[in-house]
Amino acid sequence: MKALIRIKESCGLTVISTKWTYKEFDEFTIRYGLSEPVITKDLIGCWAKTRENDCRRTFYG
């Protein structure tokens, strides 16, 4: 996550919302009990359920 943020910053992009989203996702994966750095369809489905206020475009981003 940190590397992706650095890449976006080096391209001149504003990353404040990316940082918050990554922080929230990281906290979710800890609660979820993720033990391997693998993103599965089930993991994303469970996370999507916690993002009920996000529109599809926001969640996709």
Backbone bond lengths (Angstrom), bond angles and torsions (degrees), N, CA, C in turn:
res aa  C-N    CA-C-N  psi(-1)  N-CA   C-N-CA  omega(-1)  CA-C   N-CA-C  phi
1 M - - - 1.438 - - 1.526 110.65 -
2 K 1.319 115.45 -42.75 1.466 119.03 -179.89 1.523 110.90 -63.30
3 A 1.325 116.76 -39.07 1.467 120.34 179.63 1.527 110.84 -65.40
4 L 1.323 117.20 -40.82 1.464 120.26 178.70 1.523 111.34 -65.02
5 I 1.318 116.18 -38.29 1.465 119.87 177.51 1.522 109.94 -64.29
6 R 1.337 117.60 -43.42 1.465 120.66 178.61 1.527 111.43 -61.44
7 I 1.323 116.72 -39.82 1.469 120.76 178.86 1.524 110.19 -62.97
8 K 1.333 116.42 -47.09 1.462 119.91 179.74 1.526 110.94 -62.08
9 E 1.333 116.88 -42.08 1.460 120.77 179.31 1.525 111.16 -63.81
10 S 1.327 116.27 -39.13 1.465 119.62 -179.35 1.529 111.83 -67.16
11 C 1.329 116.31 -20.91 1.469 120.60 176.77 1.522 111.36 -88.60
12 G 1.324 116.22 0.91 1.454 120.26 178.42 1.514 114.81 85.46
13 L 1.317 117.04 13.59 1.463 120.52 -178.93 1.527 110.84 -83.89
14 T 1.320 116.30 150.13 1.452 121.66 173.41 1.521 107.37 -81.97
15 V 1.322 116.78 128.02 1.467 119.75 -171.47 1.523 114.24 -119.30
16 I 1.305 118.92 12.11 1.463 119.67 -177.13 1.528 111.68 -59.64
17 S 1.327 118.15 -44.01 1.473 119.34 179.76 1.526 111.03 -69.13
18 T 1.334 116.55 -34.23 1.469 120.21 176.44 1.522 110.28 -62.52
19 K 1.317 116.54 -42.93 1.469 120.33 179.60 1.524 111.18 -60.82
20 W 1.330 117.22 -43.70 1.464 120.50 179.50 1.525 111.22 -65.44
21 T 1.330 116.35 -42.48 1.466 119.77 179.77 1.522 110.72 -63.44
22 Y 1.326 117.08 -43.90 1.467 120.66 178.55 1.522 110.89 -63.82
23 K 1.328 116.99 -39.14 1.470 120.69 178.09 1.530 110.02 -62.43
24 E 1.335 116.34 -46.67 1.461 120.20 179.54 1.524 111.24 -63.45
25 F 1.330 117.14 -40.74 1.460 120.60 179.48 1.531 110.36 -66.19
26 D 1.325 117.15 -41.19 1.457 121.61 178.43 1.528 110.71 -60.74
27 E 1.325 116.67 -46.33 1.465 120.69 178.38 1.524 111.01 -62.95
28 F 1.329 116.87 -38.47 1.461 120.40 177.96 1.532 110.75 -63.03
29 T 1.337 117.07 -45.33 1.472 119.45 -177.42 1.520 111.37 -64.20
30 I 1.313 117.59 -30.98 1.468 120.84 176.14 1.523 109.74 -66.52
31 R 1.338 116.47 -47.66 1.473 120.31 177.85 1.530 110.93 -63.59
32 Y 1.310 117.24 -37.15 1.468 123.85 -179.75 1.529 110.93 -65.34
33 G 1.333 115.87 -27.49 1.459 120.30 -179.41 1.517 112.79 91.30
34 L 1.307 117.23 24.82 1.465 121.11 179.74 1.517 109.57 -61.19
35 S 1.325 116.60 125.51 1.465 120.32 -178.13 1.526 112.75 -111.27
36 E 1.311 117.20 -17.09 1.458 122.48 177.84 1.524 109.24 -121.77
37 P 1.316 117.80 145.78 1.478 119.31 -179.53 1.525 112.58 -77.35
38 V 1.332 115.29 61.96 1.458 122.24 -177.88 1.520 108.31 -128.53
39 I 1.326 115.98 126.60 1.459 120.73 178.30 1.526 107.94 -96.06
40 T 1.322 115.51 116.82 1.459 121.10 -178.86 1.535 110.50 -105.50
41 K 1.313 115.23 166.35 1.458 121.05 177.05 1.526 110.11 -61.74
42 D 1.329 117.05 -39.08 1.457 121.86 178.68 1.530 111.00 -63.40
43 L 1.326 116.59 -43.59 1.463 121.08 178.84 1.524 110.56 -59.58
44 I 1.322 116.82 -47.96 1.461 120.98 179.98 1.523 111.16 -64.35
45 G 1.326 116.75 -38.91 1.465 120.19 177.69 1.523 111.91 -61.65
46 C 1.323 116.21 -42.89 1.466 120.70 178.33 1.521 110.92 -66.33
47 W 1.346 116.98 -40.74 1.456 120.24 179.25 1.533 110.60 -66.79
48 A 1.317 116.41 -38.90 1.467 120.70 180.00 1.524 110.77 -59.56
49 K 1.315 117.20 -35.51 1.466 120.89 179.12 1.525 111.45 -63.82
50 T 1.324 117.32 -26.82 1.466 120.59 179.21 1.520 111.85 -84.69
51 R 1.330 117.46 -7.87 1.468 122.64 -175.63 1.518 110.43 -106.88
52 E 1.306 117.51 41.95 1.466 121.68 -172.92 1.533 113.59 -62.85
53 N 1.323 118.90 -20.97 1.465 120.61 178.97 1.523 113.38 -89.96
54 D 1.325 117.26 -4.25 1.464 121.04 179.01 1.523 110.23 -87.97
55 C 1.329 116.42 136.79 1.459 118.81 173.92 1.539 107.79 -76.75
56 R 1.309 117.14 169.02 1.471 121.16 -177.05 1.530 111.60 -58.64
57 R 1.317 116.36 -40.35 1.477 120.43 -178.34 1.526 110.14 -65.05
58 T 1.317 116.92 -42.64 1.465 120.45 178.43 1.518 110.50 -62.65
59 F 1.324 116.51 -46.00 1.459 120.03 -179.49 1.523 110.85 -64.03
60 Y 1.304 117.01 -41.82 1.472 120.49 179.16 1.529 110.49 -60.52
61 G 1.327 115.64 -42.71 1.474 120.05 179.49 1.509 111.36 -62.17
